[in-house]
Amino acid sequence: MRVMAQLAMVMNLDKCIGCHTCSVTCKQAWTNRGGVEYVWFNNVETRPGQGYPRQYQDQERWKGGWTLNKRGKLTLRTGSRFRRLLNIFANPDLPTVSDYYDPWTYDYQNLLASPLTDTTPTAKPKSLITGEDAKITWGANWDDDLGGGPEQVSRDPLLAKVSAEVKLEFEQTFMFYLPRICEHCLNPACAASCPSGAIYKRSEDGIVLVDQDRCRGWRQCVTGCPYKKIYFNHKTGKAEKCTFCYPRVEVGIPTVCSETCVGRLRYIGVMLYDADAVLDAASVKDDKDLYASQLGVFLNPHDPRVVAEAERAGISSEWIEAAQNSPVYKLIVDYQLALPLHPEYRTMPMVWYVPPLSPVVDALTTTGHDGENAGNLFGAIDALRIPTEYLAELFTAGDVGPVRASLQRLAAMRAHMRSINLAELPDPAIAESVRLTPAEIEAMYRLLAIAKYQDRYVIPSGAGSDAHRLDALATGCSLEGDGGPGMTAFDAMAEKFHLTDSNGAAPEEKSARINLLNWDGQSTAGLVP
């Protein structure tokens, strides 16, 4: 057993309202500059839908992630190293900018400087890449609120895997939102794909980063990542990706997307895992066993043997304590509510999701039944307007069992807490039916519904010092202008970034803006003009 620690995230999809605040603040912090106009490290997709980039889940087309070869050994879906080297100068499995979307702005000056005319002046869309007039045909979330229409949304690759009955009832299907960031996998295919060795996984916290000095822009990592969360900066010629806001988490502050989430649906915590078990867990034969095999990789931070091995591995007491108090561990292991995104890609993702149960209560109430009665709720799980079959294709490689079990626990929590709120005695059979105690259900409710800031984000800060010291060996912050190679080093811990408007989008007198990477989530000075 080789114990390692990893910062992980869980998102409760029952609480996501699709406001895109996480995407906008991430954009302002990380990709608000030239060369990455089309890039969203955090994006919120509407499901069902094609996603961003379009149909990124179709690995028969994009060749992302891992697969098992004829001998049962794990190999990249893109093929052998020799095959990848043959394609190094002309990779055929890359999304185009149009697959993401052609970024645009509007000619606002035409509105502001227009003389008096008989017709209302318009702000024509302009390409952010070429500066020419643009025709808007696709966006980062064109599927939002089914805005793309059935002819677009029906191209969702997951819909091709579900039953004909689900497809026929598709227009009755309730949509839900799926926020996505880099998965910071235990077995990252992007790192294995990189010919330059520029992508690495930090041993102290598991965050996957791109070394901008070593990156040569081969773009094999873009193909290798099945979630398509690595992007090519067309100005610098380097790859960039979500950094899990490591300048923030190093000092114990949550990521920007978590800090600004309106629904408070994100949880960050430490997971201890057995590094020696990752390869075997990712190599199980049946895709439907991958969820259970990854659960088996995680270690119980309360086990004295695990604690002793963690201390022997050099993991600090602060990180061990954080793992013991981790909300992520509770949601993934203790309550088994959270599920991984596409475990069949075999990358062992570390951003997990609580599947959406809504609007089952409203749907039952409209039929004249008590929408929060335990018997009615359990019976309605398989008749959800969000088909469990579709959720299973998303989170458990098609295995409906874990999805149904997660939804039943959410339903049990609603029924149990309804009794308490009405000053009634809860039925103990409700908790027993989902293999939990009443105390566990109430603790689960506190975590999912009313958890405080410090309970949702349990982030140790002690282990970040060495990583920051190594980063500080380089000079200058490349985000300060267009000429830098990417994301490299940072100044003093209290002054991480001195961002400027590198695209010249704001007037000079208004170019200063709040540094979201340093923002502690408390102060409001300067946020509002």
Secondary structure, 3 states (H helix, E strand, C coil): CCEEEEEEEEEEHHHCCCCCHHHHHHHHHHCCCCCCCCCCCCEEEEECCCCCCCCCCCHHHHCCCEEECCCCCEEECCCCHHHHHHCCCCCCCCCCHHHHCCCEEECHHHHHCCCCCCCCCCCCEEECCCCCECCCCCCCCCCHHHCCCHHHHCCCHHHHCCCHHHHHCHHHCCCEEEEECCCCCCCCHHHHHCCCCCEEECCCCCCEEECCCCCCCCCHHHHHCCCCCEEEECCCCEEEECCCCHHHHCCCCCCHHHHCCCCCCEEEEEEEEEHHHHHHHHCCCCHHHHHHHHHHHECCCCCHHHHHHHHHCCCCHHHHHHHHCCHHHHHHHHCCCCEECCHHHCCCCCEEEECCCCCHHHHHHCCCCCCCCHHHHHHHHHHCCCCHHHHHHHHCCCCHHHHHHHHHHHHHHHHHHHHHHCCCCCCHHHHHHCCCCHHHHHHHHHHHHCCCHHHHECCCCCCHHHHHHHHCCCCCCHHHCCCCCCCCCCCCHHHCCCCCCCCCCCCHHHCCCCCCCCCCCCCCCCCCC
